[in-house]
Amino acid sequence: MPLYEYRCEACGQPEEKLESLSAPDTHACPACGADGGMKRQVSVSAFTLAGGGWYKSAASEPATSAPESPKSGHGCAAGGCGCPLAG
């Protein structure tokens, strides 16, 4: 069930309620008793998609390139280090 935020148009009293999706948009204010005074507010969702998944397109992810492999077998990154093992 979603958490809805309400605010009374008569007295300004805020309220949060866990209600079903079919709940009415208005109800009586518990603070001042205004009939239909509590109106549902538009609020930010707490639901967030994180990580890599079906909702991400391939075009939105940055292209990654493979790291360069060493050109010599003794640990020189480019083979031009000048050590006696560079061939």
PAZAPA-4460 file (N, C-alpha, C; in steps of 0.05 Angstrom, whole numbers, plus 32768, in hexadecimal, padded with zeros to 4 digits):
% residues 87
    n_x    n_y    n_z   ca_x   ca_y   ca_z    c_x    c_y    c_z   seq   type   mol
   8011   7FE9   8000   8000   8000   8000   8012   8019   8000     1      M     A
   800A   802D   7FF0   801A   8045   7FEF   8015   8058   8007     2      P     A
   8029   8068   800D   8027   807C   8022   801F   8096   8015     3      L     A
   8007   80A1   801C   7FFD   80BA   8010   8001   80D1   8024     4      Y     A
   8007   80E9   801A   8009   8101   802A   7FF0   8112   8025     5      E     A
   7FE5   811C   803B   7FCD   812D   803A   7FD3   8147   8048     6      Y     A
   7FC4   815C   8041   7FC5   8176   804F   7FA9   8182   804F     7      R     A
   7FA1   818C   8067   7F87   8198   806A   7F87   81B3   805E     8      C     A
   7F73   81B9   804C   7F71   81D3   8040   7F66   81E8   8053     9      E     A
   7F59   81DF   8069   7F4E   81F2   807C   7F62   81FA   8091    10      A     A
   7F71   81E7   809E   7F83   81EE   80B4   7FA0   81E9   80AD    11      C     A
   7FA7   81DB   8097   7FC3   81D6   808F   7FCF   81BE   809C    12      G     A
   7FC0   81AF   80AB   7FCA   8197   80B9   7FD4   8182   80A5    13      Q     A
   7FEE   8179   80A7   7FF8   8163   8095   7FF1   8148   80A1    14      P     A
   7FF0   8134   808F   7FEA   8119   8098   7FF5   8105   8083    15      E     A
   7FFF   80EE   808C   8008   80D9   807B   7FF8   80C0   8082    16      E     A
   7FEF   80B2   806D   7FDE   809A   8071   7FE6   8084   805E    17      K     A
   7FE8   806B   8068   7FEB   8054   8057   7FCF   804C   804E    18      L     A
   7FCA   804E   8034   7FAF   8048   8029   7FB2   8038   800F    19      E     A
   7F9C   802C   8007   7F9C   801D   7FEE   7F9C   8031   7FD7    20      S     A
   7FA2   8027   7FBF   7FA2   8037   7FA7   7F87   8043   7FA1    21      L     A
   7F72   8036   7FAA   7F56   803F   7FA4   7F4B   8052   7FB9    22      S     A
   7F5C   805B   7FCC   7F53   806D   7FE1   7F4A   8088   7FD5    23      A     A
   7F36   8095   7FE1   7F2D   80AF   7FD7   7F43   80C5   7FDB    24      P     A
   7F42   80DA   7FCA   7F55   80F0   7FCB   7F51   8103   7FE3    25      D     A
   7F3A   8102   7FEF   7F34   8114   8005   7F27   8105   801C    26      T     A
   7F2A   8110   8034   7F1C   8106   804C   7F1B   811B   8061    27      H     A
   7F0C   8117   8077   7F09   812A   808C   7F23   812E   809B    28      A     A
   7F28   8147   80A3   7F41   814E   80B2   7F3E   8145   80CF    29      C     A
   7F52   8136   80D9   7F50   812D   80F5   7F55   8144   8109    30      P     A
   7F62   815A   8100   7F68   8170   8112   7F51   8184   8115    31      A     A
   7F46   818D   80FE   7F31   81A2   8100   7F15   8197   80F9    32      C     A
   7F14   817F   80EE   7EFA   8173   80E7   7EEE   817C   80CD    33      G     A
   7EFD   818B   80BC   7EF3   8194   80A3   7EEC   817C   8091    34      A     A
   7ED4   817A   8088   7ECB   8163   8078   7ED8   8166   805C    35      D     A
   7EE8   8153   8054   7EF5   8153   803A   7F0C   8167   803A    36      G     A
   7F15   8170   8051   7F2A   8184   8052   7F46   8179   804C    37      G     A
   7F4A   815F   8052   7F64   8153   804C   7F66   814B   802F    38      M     A
   7F77   8158   8020   7F7B   8153   8003   7F96   8145   7FFF    39      K     A
   7F96   8131   7FEE   7FAE   8122   7FE8   7FC2   8134   7FD9    40      R     A
   7FDB   8134   7FE2   7FF0   8144   7FD6   8000   8134   7FC2    41      Q     A
   800C   8142   7FAF   801F   8135   7F9C   803A   8135   7FAA    42      V     A
   8047   811E   7FAC   8060   811D   7FBA   8074   810B   7FAA    43      S     A
   808D   810C   7FB2   80A2   80FD   7FA5   80A1   80E0   7FAD    44      V     A
   80A5   80CF   7F9B   80A4   80B2   7FA1   80BE   80AA   7FAF    45      S     A
   80BC   8097   7FC1   80D4   808C   7FCE   80E0   8075   7FBF    46      A     A
   80D2   806C   7FAA   80DB   8056   7F99   80F1   805F   7F87    47      F     A
   8108   8051   7F88   811E   8058   7F76   812A   803F   7F6B    48      T     A
   812F   803F   7F51   813D   8029   7F44   815B   802F   7F45    49      L     A
   816B   801C   7F4F   8187   8020   7F51   8196   8008   7F45    50      A     A
   81AD   800C   7F3B   81BD   7FF7   7F30   81B7   7FF3   7F12    51      G     A
   81C2   7FDE   7F07   81BE   7FD8   7EEB   81A7   7FC4   7EE8    52      G     A
   8195   7FC9   7ED7   817E   7FB7   7ED4   816F   7FBC   7EBA    53      G     A
   8158   7FB0   7EB8   8148   7FB1   7E9F   813F   7FCD   7E98    54      W     A
   813E   7FE0   7EAB   8133   7FFB   7EA6   8148   800D   7E9A    55      Y     A
   8161   8005   7E99   8176   8015   7E8E   817B   800D   7E71    56      K     A
   817E   8020   7E5F   8183   8019   7E43   81A2   8019   7E3F    57      S     A
   81AA   800B   7E2B   81C7   8008   7E26   81D3   8023   7E1E    58      A     A
   81C3   8035   7E11   81CD   804F   7E09   81D2   8061   7E20    59      A     A
   81C5   805D   7E37   81C8   806F   7E4E   81E1   8069   7E5E    60      S     A
   81ED   8052   7E5A   8205   804B   7E6A   821E   8053   7E5B    61      E     A
   8232   805D   7E68   824B   8065   7E5B   825A   804D   7E50    62      P     A
   8267   8051   7E3A   8276   803B   7E2E   8290   8038   7E3E    63      A     A
   8298   8020   7E43   82B1   801B   7E51   82C4   800C   7E3E    64      T     A
   82DD   8014   7E40   82F1   8007   7E2F   8302   7FF5   7E41    65      S     A
   830B   7FDF   7E36   831C   7FCC   7E44   8337   7FD9   7E4A    66      A     A
   8343   7FD4   7E61   835D   7FE0   7E67   8372   7FD4   7E55    67      P     A
   8386   7FE5   7E4F   839C   7FDC   7E3D   83AC   7FC6   7E4B    68      E     A
   83B2   7FB1   7E3C   83C2   7F9B   7E47   83DF   7FA2   7E44    69      S     A
   83F0   7F99   7E57   840D   7F9F   7E55   8418   7F93   7E3B    70      P     A
   842B   7FA1   7E2F   8437   7F98   7E16   844F   7F87   7E1A    71      K     A
   8459   7F86   7E33   846F   7F74   7E39   8466   7F62   7E4F    72      S     A
   8474   7F4C   7E53   846C   7F39   7E66   8477   7F3D   7E82    73      G     A
   8485   7F53   7E87   8492   7F56   7EA1   8486   7F6D   7EB1    74      H     A
   846F   7F78   7EA9   8462   7F8C   7EBA   8464   7FA9   7EB0    75      G     A
   8474   7FAE   7E9B   8475   7FC9   7E8F   845B   7FCE   7E81    76      C     A
   844E   7FE4   7E87   8434   7FEA   7E7C   8435   7FEE   7E5E    77      A     A
   8449   7FFC   7E54   844A   8001   7E38   8463   7FF5   7E2A    78      A     A
   8474   7FE9   7E3A   848C   7FDD   7E2E   84A2   7FF1   7E28    79      G     A
   849D   800A   7E2E   84B1   801F   7E28   84BD   802B   7E41    80      G     A
   84C0   801C   7E56   84C9   8027   7E6F   84E7   802A   7E70    81      C     A
   84F6   801C   7E5F   8513   801E   7E5E   8521   800A   7E70    82      G     A
   8512   7FF8   7E7D   851F   7FE4   7E8E   852C   7FCF   7E7D    83      C     A
   853F   7FC0   7E87   854E   7FAD   7E77   853C   7F96   7E6D    84      P     A
   8525   7F92   7E7A   8513   7F7C   7E71   8502   7F84   7E59    85      L     A
   8500   7F9E   7E54   84EF   7FA7   7E3D   84FC   7F9D   7E23    86      A     A
   84EC   7F92   7E13   84F7   7F86   7DFB   84EF   7F92   7DE3    87      G     A
***
